[in-house]
Amino acid sequence: MYIYISENAAEADLWLLNSCTVKSPAEDHFRNSIKKAQEGKKKVVLAGCVPQAQPRQDYLQGLSIIGVQQIDRVVEVVEETIKGHSVRLLGQKKDNGKRLGGARLDLPKIRKNPLIEIISINTGCLNACTYCKTKHARGELASYSIEELVNRGKQSFQEGVCEIWLTSEDTGAYGRDIGTDLPTLLWKLVEVIPEGAMLRLGMTNPPYILEHLEEMAKILNHPRVYAFLHVPVQSASDSVLMDMKREYCVADFKRVVDFLKTKVPGITIATDVICGFPGETDEDFQETMKLVAEYRFPSLFINQFYPRPGTPAAKMHQVPAQTKKQRTKELSKLFHSYNPYDHKQPAVQPLWPKQVAVFCKTFVLSIPERERGSIWSERQVSIGERQKVLVTEESFDSKFYVAHNKFYEQILVPKNPEFMGKMVEVDIFEAGKHFMRGQPVSEAKVFTPSLTRPFARGEVSGLTE
């Protein structure tokens, strides 16, 4: 049997629908997509966290399901479903009784962006947050081996990738189940990152990064690692954090942020906040407002609490919907009240062009929805400063790429096909809430990723030409 992938859903015989169970709206969209497929008389295969966590839901009955750890068997499931069979693969992968991280990392891949490789370093997590549905689907922590991850990195660079994103439910917990840790993995990966390429770390919760702060600061200062870290706080109230079972207090979060801001000058810290968690009082919420006002996070992901069925938080006393909405609005207003670029004047910054920008008023629409209007640090930029940046994406606008500098700040640069996948140098001449704009310097050199010279562990002095 031959399987052809069509970009036109109406022409397809089968719809393969992936899902996310983090928020109710995402699951609602998933349910609507299933209904639309069935109305169009399409065969359906379901994947992702929703069917994994709730396979007995009425609207999933009779449909084929492929589990989050079984994605390497997707062809089998599709073939059987096309034949009219209903197939369900939901088991956990094990080796000699030990739970494995998931599907093999060396599977063939069609990247949405051919220049960016996204690698999941582990599945599941160690926490038991009372609001989280993902844990139901992904289970306990299961890490890939360092050898597997390094080999995947090498393979990606050989395929033309110039940027790697590490992702998981909690990167900081990596390796605790297999006798290693995140810094050990990162130093091994740094050794194989070619000149002209970059590594970006994913989300880490405070408890598991605290014991590695010194090493993490060294790694984030490495010239081939973005000085960027996503550390969710969720609330600045210790009582709310306790009800969430987040396993840290506000002082722990501040220790992480303060240490990294001191040891990694200019670092960009992203964080998350949940507004209206069950039992959150006005005083609790004001503590969160104070925290945001104090740190002026350049990247703030604001989430209105949605009770997920089957979680402990869904059974708690709920904050009124109007109160949740008002708090979300108030925190959003605070975030938009400060401008990390107010002090930034025309300057020179090295950039990695990554996206093409589309403007709607002051918003850069090429930025992912969760990150729109964020990701800027309070680092002082002076006129004439010069940096290198990496270009890896293009979007809809015909005039600009979006580049990222060492601090994962996004800078709009004129579109030039020669820049794509390379590093360039630019002069910054405009700064707004959501972007900076730069003009390539006349004598700027273009840096092409090279596989011939990986960095050694101790080499952290700067980018080389």
Order of alpha helices (4+ residues) and beta strands (2+ residues): beta-alpha-beta-alpha-beta-alpha-beta-beta-beta-beta-beta-alpha-beta-alpha-beta-alpha-beta-alpha-alpha-beta-alpha-alpha-beta-alpha-beta-alpha-beta-beta-beta-beta-beta-beta-beta-beta
